[in-house]
C-alpha cells in the first residue's frame, strides 16, 4: 500500500483507541470472504457496501406502517433505518462503542423486509409454512439478501447484528455474547429459517448489535405516533397520560427521554438497560400503539386484498417457472422473474427463490406485478 494511504488507514483506525473495553474493534472483525487491505476499516466499508446494494435502494418504497395513505410526510422504510442509525450512533458514541459497526447494522437491518411491512412478512411466512420450505422472518431475510442473494462481502459482526435486531421485542436488559463465533452465527441463521420463532431467541455477538436492537424500538414508537396524528388515526390527547407524564407526548420528547435513560443506566456496563420506571411506561406505550395504531382500520386498509394477492402472485410465478418455454416471447415481467431465478441457480429450492423475489419487491412494483399477472384493478383507487 502507498505510504500516504497507509498513514490514512492508520489514522482511521486510531479512532478506535478511545473505545470502551466492551466495544467491538476492527481487528476483531471476521469477513465472510477475504478482502484486500484498504484505508477503510472493515465496518466502515460494510456501510458503503450496504448503501450500494440493490436492496438498500428499494427501501424508498416499502411500507413502515401505512401502505395506502397519500402523504409525503409519512415515514417509509428508508427513513426508518436512517432514524435507527442516528439514534443508535448517539447512544453508541456516548458509551464509546464502535459507531461504524452500529451504522452498518442499522442501515442494513431491514433490507429483507417485504412489501407492505410486517403484514407482508406474515403472508410470506404463511406461504413458506404451507409449502414446507421453512419460515420467513425479515431479519434472517436481510442477512440472506446481503450474504446469498446479492453476495455482498460484509463482516460476520454486521450480519450477526442484522440477524439479531428483533425490534418488535421489548426487553429491559439487552445483553450480548462475546464468545459467539462465526459458526454460532451460521447456526442461528440456519435455525431462523427452519425453526418457528427461533429468531426471537437470538443473542448477538456484540454490544453494538444490542444498541441497534433497542434503537429500532426508540425510532419507531414515537415516530409512528406522529405519522398517525398527521393522518388523523389518533389525536395527541389520546396517548395515555400515565405514559406521557413519563416519556413526553411528542416523538422528540420520547426519543430524548429514552436515549438519556439508556445512557444513564448503561454507562460503562457490559449490557444496555432502561430504568424500571421508563421501561414500564415504554411497555404501556408499545401495547397502546399495537391496539390503536397497528390494529387500526387505516393501518390495515385493503389488507384482505393484499393477502390474497400475495398468494396469487406466488402461485402465478411458480406456474410460470414450471412452464418456462425458452421459445416463447416474454413480457418484461417474465424476463425479470426468469433472470432472477436463473441468477440464483445455486439456491436450489425454486419455491424459496420465488419467495425471495416477492420479498424484494417494493409496494408499487408488487401491485404492478399483480395487475399484470393475476388480476386487474385500479392501483390509484386503493389510495383514495
ZAVODREN-878634 format. One record per residue (C-alpha): x, z, y; residue number from 1; residue in one letter. Coordinates in steps of 0.02 Angstrom, whole numbers, padded with zeros to 5 digits. Each point is the difference from the previous one (the first is absolute). Layout:
BEGIN
+--------+--------+--------+------+-------+
:     px :     pz :     py : roza : torro :
+--------+--------+--------+------+-------+
:      X :      Z :      Y :  NUM :     A :
...
+--------+--------+--------+------+-------+
end
This chain:
BEGIN
+--------+--------+--------+------+-------+
:     px :     pz :     py : roza : torro :
+--------+--------+--------+------+-------+
:  00000 :  00000 :  00000 :    1 :     X :
:  00058 : -00038 :  00177 :    2 :     X :
:  00086 :  00149 :  00082 :    3 :     X :
: -00124 :  00010 :  00144 :    4 :     X :
: -00148 : -00015 : -00118 :    5 :     X :
:  00073 :  00138 : -00108 :    6 :     X :
:  00009 :  00112 :  00153 :    7 :     X :
: -00179 : -00044 :  00040 :    8 :     X :
: -00052 :  00045 : -00177 :    9 :     X :
:  00089 :  00168 :  00014 :   10 :     X :
: -00086 :  00031 :  00168 :   11 :     X :
: -00170 : -00029 : -00079 :   12 :     X :
:  00037 :  00115 : -00146 :   13 :     X :
:  00073 :  00135 :  00114 :   14 :     X :
: -00176 :  00039 :  00060 :   15 :     X :
: -00030 :  00082 : -00169 :   16 :     X :
:  00132 :  00135 :  00029 :   17 :     X :
: -00126 :  00107 :  00095 :   18 :     X :
: -00134 : -00014 : -00134 :   19 :     X :
: -00069 :  00152 : -00090 :   20 :     X :
:  00065 :  00049 : -00171 :   21 :     X :
: -00173 : -00046 : -00064 :   22 :     X :
:  00009 : -00178 :  00068 :   23 :     X :
:  00034 : -00150 : -00110 :   24 :     X :
:  00163 : -00082 :  00057 :   25 :     X :
:  00040 : -00184 : -00016 :   26 :     X :
:  00139 :  00033 : -00125 :   27 :     X :
: -00131 :  00075 : -00117 :   28 :     X :
: -00104 : -00159 :  00001 :   29 :     X :
: -00028 : -00107 : -00155 :   30 :     X :
: -00036 : -00187 :  00012 :   31 :     X :
: -00110 : -00090 : -00124 :   32 :     X :
:  00133 : -00137 :  00003 :   33 :     X :
:  00178 :  00006 :  00062 :   34 :     X :
:  00023 : -00068 :  00174 :   35 :     X :
:  00150 : -00046 :  00107 :   36 :     X :
:  00063 :  00127 :  00125 :   37 :     X :
: -00057 : -00027 :  00179 :   38 :     X :
: -00012 :  00093 :  00164 :   39 :     X :
: -00178 :  00061 : -00029 :   40 :     X :
: -00020 :  00161 : -00100 :   41 :     X :
: -00106 : -00029 : -00154 :   42 :     X :
: -00162 :  00080 :  00063 :   43 :     X :
:  00017 : -00089 :  00168 :   44 :     X :
:  00015 : -00162 : -00098 :   45 :     X :
: -00155 :  00047 : -00101 :   46 :     X :
: -00101 :  00006 :  00161 :   47 :     X :
:  00052 : -00177 :  00046 :   48 :     X :
: -00038 : -00069 : -00172 :   49 :     X :
: -00172 :  00080 : -00005 :   50 :     X :
: -00045 : -00067 :  00173 :   51 :     X :
:  00051 : -00175 : -00054 :   52 :     X :
: -00101 :  00006 : -00161 :   53 :     X :
: -00155 : -00108 : -00013 :   54 :     X :
: -00106 :  00151 : -00045 :   55 :     X :
:  00046 :  00086 :  00163 :   56 :     X :
: -00063 : -00151 :  00097 :   57 :     X :
: -00169 :  00014 : -00086 :   58 :     X :
: -00027 :  00177 :  00067 :   59 :     X :
: -00071 : -00084 :  00156 :   60 :     X :
: -00171 : -00033 : -00078 :   61 :     X :
: -00027 :  00141 : -00124 :   62 :     X :
: -00134 :  00132 :  00019 :   63 :     X :
:  00041 :  00178 :  00050 :   64 :     X :
: -00179 :  00072 :  00000 :   65 :     X :
: -00118 : -00126 :  00079 :   66 :     X :
: -00005 : -00174 : -00075 :   67 :     X :
: -00142 : -00088 :  00088 :   68 :     X :
:  00011 :  00066 :  00177 :   69 :     X :
:  00050 : -00116 :  00141 :   70 :     X :
:  00104 :  00109 :  00114 :   71 :     X :
:  00179 : -00042 :  00048 :   72 :     X :
:  00041 :  00185 :  00021 :   73 :     X :
: -00042 :  00053 : -00178 :   74 :     X :
:  00150 :  00047 : -00108 :   75 :     X :
:  00058 : -00122 : -00132 :   76 :     X :
:  00129 :  00033 : -00134 :   77 :     X :
:  00142 : -00073 :  00105 :   78 :     X :
: -00026 :  00132 :  00135 :   79 :     X :
: -00026 :  00140 : -00125 :   80 :     X :
:  00172 : -00021 : -00079 :   81 :     X :
:  00081 : -00001 :  00172 :   82 :     X :
: -00089 :  00161 :  00045 :   83 :     X :
:  00057 :  00078 : -00164 :   84 :     X :
:  00178 : -00055 :  00038 :   85 :     X :
:  00000 :  00074 :  00175 :   86 :     X :
: -00074 :  00166 : -00054 :   87 :     X :
:  00116 :  00013 : -00150 :   88 :     X :
:  00154 : -00041 :  00105 :   89 :     X :
: -00048 :  00134 :  00126 :   90 :     X :
: -00008 :  00130 : -00138 :   91 :     X :
:  00155 : -00069 : -00086 :   92 :     X :
:  00106 :  00001 :  00156 :   93 :     X :
: -00055 :  00178 :  00040 :   94 :     X :
:  00050 :  00057 : -00175 :   95 :     X :
:  00162 : -00104 :  00000 :   96 :     X :
: -00055 : -00112 : -00143 :   97 :     X :
:  00044 : -00182 : -00027 :   98 :     X :
: -00108 : -00100 :  00121 :   99 :     X :
:  00050 : -00168 : -00075 :  100 :     X :
: -00066 :  00051 : -00171 :  101 :     X :
: -00157 :  00072 :  00079 :  102 :     X :
: -00035 : -00160 :  00096 :  103 :     X :
:  00029 : -00112 : -00151 :  104 :     X :
: -00121 :  00101 : -00107 :  105 :     X :
: -00130 :  00009 :  00139 :  106 :     X :
:  00001 : -00186 :  00039 :  107 :     X :
: -00006 : -00050 : -00184 :  108 :     X :
: -00119 :  00130 : -00067 :  109 :     X :
: -00159 : -00105 :  00011 :  110 :     X :
:  00060 : -00177 : -00038 :  111 :     X :
: -00094 :  00011 : -00165 :  112 :     X :
: -00165 :  00040 :  00083 :  113 :     X :
: -00144 : -00116 : -00042 :  114 :     X :
: -00118 : -00091 :  00116 :  115 :     X :
: -00140 :  00119 :  00055 :  116 :     X :
:  00104 :  00158 : -00014 :  117 :     X :
: -00033 :  00136 : -00128 :  118 :     X :
: -00163 : -00080 : -00055 :  119 :     X :
:  00094 : -00158 : -00047 :  120 :     X :
:  00124 :  00109 : -00092 :  121 :     X :
: -00142 :  00078 : -00101 :  122 :     X :
: -00074 : -00170 : -00044 :  123 :     X :
:  00168 : -00064 : -00064 :  124 :     X :
:  00028 :  00160 : -00098 :  125 :     X :
: -00172 : -00024 : -00082 :  126 :     X :
:  00048 : -00179 : -00044 :  127 :     X :
:  00165 :  00058 : -00076 :  128 :     X :
: -00089 :  00130 : -00107 :  129 :     X :
: -00131 : -00125 : -00055 :  130 :     X :
:  00135 : -00125 : -00049 :  131 :     X :
:  00109 :  00132 : -00086 :  132 :     X :
:  00150 : -00040 :  00110 :  133 :     X :
:  00035 :  00176 :  00060 :  134 :     X :
: -00046 :  00069 :  00170 :  135 :     X :
:  00015 : -00048 :  00182 :  136 :     X :
:  00061 :  00116 :  00137 :  137 :     X :
:  00066 : -00065 :  00165 :  138 :     X :
:  00156 :  00109 :  00007 :  139 :     X :
:  00064 : -00066 : -00168 :  140 :     X :
: -00056 : -00175 :  00050 :  141 :     X :
:  00104 :  00015 :  00159 :  142 :     X :
:  00155 :  00027 : -00108 :  143 :     X :
: -00050 : -00144 : -00115 :  144 :     X :
: -00020 : -00116 :  00150 :  145 :     X :
:  00173 :  00037 :  00068 :  146 :     X :
:  00095 :  00023 : -00163 :  147 :     X :
: -00081 : -00126 : -00118 :  148 :     X :
: -00108 : -00125 :  00095 :  149 :     X :
:  00110 : -00033 :  00151 :  150 :     X :
:  00159 :  00067 : -00081 :  151 :     X :
:  00058 :  00086 :  00159 :  152 :     X :
:  00162 :  00093 : -00035 :  153 :     X :
: -00029 :  00171 :  00077 :  154 :     X :
:  00055 :  00173 : -00052 :  155 :     X :
: -00074 :  00107 : -00138 :  156 :     X :
: -00024 :  00141 :  00126 :  157 :     X :
: -00108 : -00111 :  00112 :  158 :     X :
: -00102 : -00064 : -00148 :  159 :     X :
: -00021 :  00176 : -00068 :  160 :     X :
: -00064 :  00059 :  00170 :  161 :     X :
: -00125 : -00143 :  00005 :  162 :     X :
: -00057 :  00039 : -00178 :  163 :     X :
: -00028 :  00184 :  00036 :  164 :     X :
: -00081 : -00008 :  00172 :  165 :     X :
: -00180 :  00043 : -00052 :  166 :     X :
: -00066 :  00031 :  00175 :  167 :     X :
: -00175 :  00029 : -00063 :  168 :     X :
:  00052 :  00163 : -00085 :  169 :     X :
:  00021 :  00148 :  00117 :  170 :     X :
:  00109 :  00146 : -00055 :  171 :     X :
:  00070 :  00149 :  00094 :  172 :     X :
:  00181 : -00015 : -00060 :  173 :     X :
:  00089 : -00165 : -00026 :  174 :     X :
:  00148 :  00015 : -00117 :  175 :     X :
:  00126 : -00123 : -00070 :  176 :     X :
:  00107 : -00013 : -00156 :  177 :     X :
:  00182 : -00036 :  00043 :  178 :     X :
:  00042 : -00010 : -00185 :  179 :     X :
: -00113 : -00151 : -00023 :  180 :     X :
:  00094 : -00155 : -00061 :  181 :     X :
: -00026 : -00187 :  00006 :  182 :     X :
: -00063 :  00009 : -00180 :  183 :     X :
: -00125 :  00136 :  00050 :  184 :     X :
: -00062 : -00113 :  00139 :  185 :     X :
: -00022 : -00146 : -00120 :  186 :     X :
: -00096 :  00114 : -00120 :  187 :     X :
: -00114 :  00057 :  00141 :  188 :     X :
: -00031 : -00182 :  00049 :  189 :     X :
: -00043 : -00050 : -00178 :  190 :     X :
: -00116 :  00149 : -00022 :  191 :     X :
: -00088 : -00034 :  00166 :  192 :     X :
: -00058 : -00167 : -00070 :  193 :     X :
: -00039 :  00065 : -00175 :  194 :     X :
: -00068 :  00178 :  00018 :  195 :     X :
: -00157 :  00033 :  00099 :  196 :     X :
:  00030 :  00101 :  00160 :  197 :     X :
:  00183 :  00023 : -00045 :  198 :     X :
:  00055 : -00054 :  00174 :  199 :     X :
: -00081 :  00156 :  00074 :  200 :     X :
:  00125 :  00109 : -00096 :  201 :     X :
:  00161 : -00085 :  00055 :  202 :     X :
:  00129 :  00107 :  00091 :  203 :     X :
:  00126 : -00098 :  00106 :  204 :     X :
:  00189 :  00011 : -00012 :  205 :     X :
:  00029 :  00026 :  00187 :  206 :     X :
: -00066 :  00114 :  00135 :  207 :     X :
: -00015 : -00155 :  00110 :  208 :     X :
: -00133 : -00066 : -00119 :  209 :     X :
: -00097 :  00162 :  00018 :  210 :     X :
:  00006 : -00022 :  00189 :  211 :     X :
: -00080 : -00172 : -00015 :  212 :     X :
: -00131 :  00066 : -00120 :  213 :     X :
: -00065 :  00133 :  00119 :  214 :     X :
:  00023 : -00115 :  00151 :  215 :     X :
: -00120 : -00122 : -00083 :  216 :     X :
: -00135 :  00135 :  00013 :  217 :     X :
:  00045 :  00044 :  00179 :  218 :     X :
: -00004 : -00185 :  00049 :  219 :     X :
: -00172 : -00040 : -00067 :  220 :     X :
: -00101 :  00160 :  00018 :  221 :     X :
: -00019 :  00000 :  00189 :  222 :     X :
:  00019 : -00187 :  00026 :  223 :     X :
: -00147 : -00035 : -00115 :  224 :     X :
: -00103 :  00119 :  00107 :  225 :     X :
:  00047 : -00095 :  00158 :  226 :     X :
: -00047 : -00166 : -00082 :  227 :     X :
: -00165 :  00073 : -00056 :  228 :     X :
: -00039 :  00062 :  00175 :  229 :     X :
:  00040 : -00173 :  00072 :  230 :     X :
: -00128 : -00084 : -00111 :  231 :     X :
: -00124 :  00144 :  00015 :  232 :     X :
:  00000 :  00055 : -00182 :  233 :     X :
:  00024 :  00178 :  00066 :  234 :     X :
:  00013 :  00091 :  00166 :  235 :     X :
:  00145 :  00111 :  00048 :  236 :     X :
: -00118 :  00147 :  00011 :  237 :     X :
: -00044 : -00025 : -00185 :  238 :     X :
:  00173 :  00061 : -00055 :  239 :     X :
: -00020 :  00179 : -00064 :  240 :     X :
:  00044 :  00130 :  00131 :  241 :     X :
:  00092 :  00105 : -00130 :  242 :     X :
:  00119 : -00148 : -00019 :  243 :     X :
:  00020 : -00054 :  00182 :  244 :     X :
:  00042 :  00176 :  00061 :  245 :     X :
:  00151 : -00003 : -00117 :  246 :     X :
:  00054 : -00183 : -00001 :  247 :     X :
: -00077 : -00068 :  00160 :  248 :     X :
: -00135 : -00133 :  00016 :  249 :     X :
:  00103 : -00156 :  00036 :  250 :     X :
:  00124 : -00095 : -00108 :  251 :     X :
:  00139 :  00040 :  00123 :  252 :     X :
: -00034 :  00186 : -00009 :  253 :     X :
: -00015 : -00002 : -00190 :  254 :     X :
:  00162 : -00096 : -00026 :  255 :     X :
:  00093 :  00115 :  00120 :  256 :     X :
: -00068 :  00158 : -00082 :  257 :     X :
:  00036 : -00058 : -00177 :  258 :     X :
:  00177 : -00063 :  00036 :  259 :     X :
:  00050 :  00160 :  00088 :  260 :     X :
: -00072 :  00108 : -00139 :  261 :     X :
:  00096 : -00096 : -00132 :  262 :     X :
:  00163 :  00015 :  00097 :  263 :     X :
: -00023 :  00188 :  00030 :  264 :     X :
: -00039 :  00035 : -00183 :  265 :     X :
:  00128 : -00118 : -00076 :  266 :     X :
:  00154 :  00019 :  00109 :  267 :     X :
:  00158 :  00013 : -00107 :  268 :     X :
: -00101 :  00018 : -00160 :  269 :     X :
:  00003 : -00108 : -00158 :  270 :     X :
: -00186 : -00038 :  00014 :  271 :     X :
: -00134 : -00040 :  00129 :  272 :     X :
: -00146 :  00114 :  00034 :  273 :     X :
: -00147 :  00031 :  00115 :  274 :     X :
: -00049 :  00173 :  00057 :  275 :     X :
: -00154 :  00069 : -00089 :  276 :     X :
: -00108 : -00012 :  00156 :  277 :     X :
:  00045 : -00181 :  00036 :  278 :     X :
: -00014 : -00052 : -00182 :  279 :     X :
: -00174 :  00077 : -00016 :  280 :     X :
: -00059 : -00093 :  00156 :  281 :     X :
:  00078 : -00163 : -00061 :  282 :     X :
: -00087 :  00016 : -00169 :  283 :     X :
: -00167 :  00026 :  00086 :  284 :     X :
:  00031 : -00150 :  00112 :  285 :     X :
:  00046 : -00112 : -00147 :  286 :     X :
: -00159 :  00052 : -00092 :  287 :     X :
: -00101 : -00034 :  00158 :  288 :     X :
:  00080 : -00172 :  00021 :  289 :     X :
: -00046 : -00047 : -00178 :  290 :     X :
: -00180 :  00051 :  00026 :  291 :     X :
: -00033 : -00070 :  00173 :  292 :     X :
:  00125 : -00143 :  00017 :  293 :     X :
:  00056 : -00070 : -00168 :  294 :     X :
: -00174 :  00019 : -00078 :  295 :     X :
: -00088 : -00067 :  00155 :  296 :     X :
: -00108 : -00156 : -00002 :  297 :     X :
:  00119 : -00089 :  00120 :  298 :     X :
:  00154 :  00035 : -00107 :  299 :     X :
: -00095 : -00063 : -00154 :  300 :     X :
: -00080 : -00151 :  00081 :  301 :     X :
: -00025 : -00145 : -00124 :  302 :     X :
:  00093 :  00092 : -00137 :  303 :     X :
: -00121 : -00050 : -00137 :  304 :     X :
:  00037 : -00181 :  00042 :  305 :     X :
:  00188 :  00031 :  00010 :  306 :     X :
:  00001 :  00087 : -00169 :  307 :     X :
: -00093 : -00146 : -00080 :  308 :     X :
:  00121 : -00122 :  00081 :  309 :     X :
:  00153 :  00090 : -00071 :  310 :     X :
: -00067 : -00022 : -00177 :  311 :     X :
: -00057 : -00179 :  00030 :  312 :     X :
:  00163 : -00055 :  00078 :  313 :     X :
:  00101 :  00080 : -00140 :  314 :     X :
: -00104 : -00089 : -00132 :  315 :     X :
:  00011 : -00163 :  00096 :  316 :     X :
:  00191 :  00009 :  00011 :  317 :     X :
:  00015 :  00046 : -00183 :  318 :     X :
: -00106 : -00149 : -00050 :  319 :     X :
:  00100 : -00117 :  00111 :  320 :     X :
:  00164 :  00057 : -00078 :  321 :     X :
: -00068 : -00016 : -00177 :  322 :     X :
: -00067 : -00175 :  00036 :  323 :     X :
:  00150 : -00062 :  00100 :  324 :     X :
:  00023 : -00188 : -00009 :  325 :     X :
:  00158 : -00069 :  00079 :  326 :     X :
: -00083 : -00170 :  00020 :  327 :     X :
: -00146 :  00067 :  00100 :  328 :     X :
:  00002 : -00017 :  00189 :  329 :     X :
:  00014 :  00177 :  00070 :  330 :     X :
: -00075 :  00080 :  00153 :  331 :     X :
:  00118 :  00098 :  00113 :  332 :     X :
: -00076 :  00161 : -00067 :  333 :     X :
:  00042 : -00053 : -00179 :  334 :     X :
:  00176 : -00053 :  00049 :  335 :     X :
:  00031 :  00172 :  00077 :  336 :     X :
: -00065 :  00087 : -00156 :  337 :     X :
:  00100 : -00105 : -00124 :  338 :     X :
:  00159 :  00012 :  00102 :  339 :     X :
: -00016 :  00190 :  00004 :  340 :     X :
: -00032 :  00010 : -00188 :  341 :     X :
:  00142 : -00122 : -00040 :  342 :     X :
:  00121 :  00096 :  00110 :  343 :     X :
: -00039 :  00159 : -00097 :  344 :     X :
:  00025 : -00071 : -00176 :  345 :     X :
:  00114 :  00145 : -00044 :  346 :     X :
: -00149 :  00118 :  00026 :  347 :     X :
: -00081 : -00053 : -00161 :  348 :     X :
: -00174 :  00074 :  00021 :  349 :     X :
: -00102 : -00133 :  00090 :  350 :     X :
: -00145 :  00119 :  00031 :  351 :     X :
:  00114 :  00123 :  00087 :  352 :     X :
:  00077 : -00139 :  00104 :  353 :     X :
: -00173 : -00054 :  00059 :  354 :     X :
: -00031 :  00180 :  00054 :  355 :     X :
:  00166 : -00010 :  00094 :  356 :     X :
: -00059 : -00160 :  00085 :  357 :     X :
: -00165 :  00076 :  00058 :  358 :     X :
:  00083 :  00163 :  00054 :  359 :     X :
:  00118 : -00095 :  00113 :  360 :     X :
: -00136 : -00089 :  00096 :  361 :     X :
: -00056 :  00045 :  00175 :  362 :     X :
: -00184 :  00037 :  00032 :  363 :     X :
: -00031 : -00171 :  00078 :  364 :     X :
:  00094 : -00097 : -00133 :  365 :     X :
: -00097 :  00090 : -00136 :  366 :     X :
: -00166 : -00045 :  00081 :  367 :     X :
:  00056 : -00180 :  00026 :  368 :     X :
:  00050 : -00014 : -00184 :  369 :     X :
: -00168 :  00071 : -00053 :  370 :     X :
: -00095 : -00127 :  00106 :  371 :     X :
:  00104 : -00142 : -00068 :  372 :     X :
:  00000 :  00052 : -00182 :  373 :     X :
: -00144 :  00115 : -00048 :  374 :     X :
: -00148 :  00001 :  00119 :  375 :     X :
: -00051 : -00067 :  00170 :  376 :     X :
: -00035 :  00119 :  00143 :  377 :     X :
:  00033 :  00009 :  00186 :  378 :     X :
:  00151 :  00110 :  00031 :  379 :     X :
: -00041 :  00020 :  00185 :  380 :     X :
: -00171 :  00072 : -00044 :  381 :     X :
:  00085 :  00146 : -00087 :  382 :     X :
:  00077 :  00056 :  00164 :  383 :     X :
: -00165 :  00010 :  00096 :  384 :     X :
+--------+--------+--------+------+-------+
end
